[in-house]
Amino acid sequence: MKLTRLFFFFLTYLTVFLTAFSVQADDLLREARDYFSPLPEKAPARPDNPITPEKVALGKMLYFEPRLSKSWVFSCNSCHNVATAGVDMRPKSIGHRWQLGGRNSPTVLNAVFNESQFWDGRAETLEEQAKGPITNPVEMAHSEEMAVKTLSAIPAYVERFKAAFPDEQNPLTYTNAAKAIAAFEAAELRTPDAPFDQYLKGDTNALTAQQKRGLRAFMDYGCTACHSGVNLGGNGFFRFGVFNLPDEQVLPRNDKGLQDLTGDEADAYVFRTPTLRNVALTAPYFHSGAVWDLGEAVRIMAESQLGETLTNNEVADIVAFLESLTGKQPEIALPVLPIGPATMNKPDEG
């Protein structure tokens, strides 16, 4: 009889404990859903640049096409390597005549979900962004005219543009090249099905206990003020150093961020918030590319943006949560690029 009662009490206690644990887990999930959304499995609709198989195939070729650079050395993939989480793993990227760029190259993965592109948001769309590096003298150093002339000299590209833009009388244009690249990025350079996506969809076992603690700390400290939405960033502009300016290696004082575009002193050190998706794979961090350790980056953000000093355990928990944002990486087979005639323009390194 006593054993029966003890067993009954044990079951009752266990039921209460599990129920309380379940309620707590559900509360965490409900709160997370207030701030975040899972990454869609399919590419978003793009009315101004509809995605078609022909356009994506052309954009893939152009993304890897070094002849879009003046020297025939650099392509989009040079700075945004799809084999390494959409970055080149350098503090600053190398461009034309081995010049160093001014800022760290942000990941191209899931860029379609950003509300603007570049660290200062100077491009509103993927199409605008695709145009920039080709004509930037420090990056690919080409001109619009010469880029189109180079592609036009290759018969296979002429046919590819016709297939991708069948309703246009003159399909091989610089704008259409950017549209094709953007279509490829939107269609194929996404990383769905991260553990955090599975969690947001209702699988409460998709995150470890430590990752859940990290999510709780991430929300409780207010990191969601800047990092929220489907991309956990990419959707706002904020001053780097709300409470404390980081040291000059992390925040170079000669780079004023948005102020360099607007001229407004209120925009000093204001940058577009980067996405945190796949952040565990995209070191080095910040626009300066000065920090290689994700835990150190978390500490810097807490101190500079929140005025908080985190414990070692809190840092480890938040890093564990950030690791849950690593999604399924795109497996992109290298395209075979067409060879042009011997009479076409040659590379120019000058």
CORTACOR-V738615 format. One record per helix or strand. SS is the DSSP state (~ for helix, > for strand). FROM is the first residue (numbers start at 1). TO is the last residue. If there is no record, write none. Layout:
ss: <SS/SS>
from: <FROM/FROM>
to: <TO/TO>
This chain:
ss: <~/>/~/~/~/~/~/>/~/>/~/>/>/~/~/~/~/~/~/~/>/>/>/~/~/>/~/>/>/~/~>
from: <2/36/47/53/66/76/82/94/96/100/111/117/123/126/144/155/174/195/209/223/229/237/257/259/265/270/279/285/291/294/312>
to: <35/36/49/63/68/79/84/94/98/100/113/117/123/135/152/164/188/200/220/225/229/239/257/262/267/272/281/285/291/306/323>
